[in-house]
């Protein structure tokens, strides 16, 4: 498949297969529609507008929020795909799993993410938004990079108006 030419599989998400291709990640979704992925892309763009550049206090010190953008979406023979810039480093869940941080730090960090999720649910008028440590990376330059705003894209639903 041309979409994955020179790509290396790096992860399996809740609803995706994730590949690194050059400076990007390609996420393949076999059980999502293009409409649902478009809805997710729009919610991610709203999150980027609301949160990018925001300073937050965390157990890792002050961090500047960056929402990783989706640069391309489309269809392939077995489903749909999204392309985003690749973010170097381990996600915060992996930092707990490998002993870099302890459970208390992890829990404190999770508590920092919760208000961001609540704000995005309100502002995007979508439920199913839930920023989790697995979908975040802390960079050496002091950025909190949110790589996904949902645990599962299929959970994203418009709220009643």
Residue pairs with C-beta under 8 A, 6 or more apart in sequence:
1 76
1 77
3 26
3 28
3 76
3 81
4 19
4 21
4 26
4 28
5 21
6 21
6 22
7 19
7 20
7 21
7 26
8 19
8 20
8 21
9 17
9 18
9 19
10 18
10 19
10 20
10 25
11 17
11 18
12 18
13 27
13 148
14 151
14 152
15 29
15 31
15 32
15 152
15 153
15 154
16 27
16 28
16 29
16 153
17 27
17 28
18 25
18 26
18 27
18 28
19 25
19 26
19 27
19 28
20 26
20 86
22 86
23 85
23 86
24 71
24 83
24 84
24 85
24 86
25 83
25 84
25 85
25 86
26 81
26 82
26 83
27 81
27 82
27 83
27 84
28 76
28 78
28 79
28 80
28 81
29 37
29 79
29 80
29 81
29 82
29 153
30 78
30 79
31 79
31 154
32 79
32 80
32 153
32 154
33 80
34 73
34 74
34 75
34 80
36 153
36 154
36 156
37 73
37 80
37 82
37 153
38 73
39 126
39 156
39 158
40 70
40 82
40 149
40 150
40 153
40 156
41 70
41 73
41 82
43 120
43 124
43 126
43 129
43 149
43 150
43 156
44 67
44 69
44 70
44 149
45 69
45 70
46 120
46 123
46 124
47 67
47 120
47 124
47 129
47 146
47 149
48 67
48 69
50 119
50 120
50 123
51 65
51 67
51 116
51 120
51 146
52 65
52 66
52 67
53 64
53 65
53 66
54 64
54 65
55 62
55 63
55 64
55 65
56 62
56 63
56 65
56 112
56 116
56 144
57 63
57 112
58 108
58 109
58 112
58 144
59 101
59 105
59 108
59 109
59 112
60 109
60 138
61 142
62 142
63 138
63 142
63 143
63 144
64 142
64 143
64 144
65 116
65 143
65 144
65 146
66 143
66 144
66 145
66 146
67 145
67 146
67 149
68 84
68 85
68 87
68 145
68 146
68 147
68 148
69 84
69 85
70 82
70 83
70 84
71 83
71 84
71 85
72 81
72 82
72 83
73 80
73 81
73 82
73 83
74 80
74 81
75 81
84 147
87 137
87 139
87 145
87 147
88 137
88 139
89 137
89 138
89 139
90 98
90 100
90 137
91 133
91 134
91 135
91 136
91 137
91 147
92 101
92 106
92 109
92 133
92 134
92 136
92 137
92 138
93 106
93 132
93 133
93 134
95 101
95 106
95 138
96 102
96 103
96 105
96 106
96 133
101 109
106 133
109 133
110 132
110 133
113 131
113 132
113 133
113 136
116 131
116 146
117 129
117 130
117 131
117 149
120 126
120 129
120 131
120 149
121 127
121 129
121 159
125 158
125 159
125 161
126 156
126 157
126 158
126 159
127 155
127 156
127 157
127 159
128 150
128 151
128 152
128 155
128 156
128 157
129 149
129 150
129 156
130 149
130 150
130 151
130 155
131 146
131 148
131 149
132 151
135 146
135 147
135 148
135 149
135 151
136 144
136 145
136 146
136 147
137 144
137 145
137 147
138 144
138 145
139 145
150 156
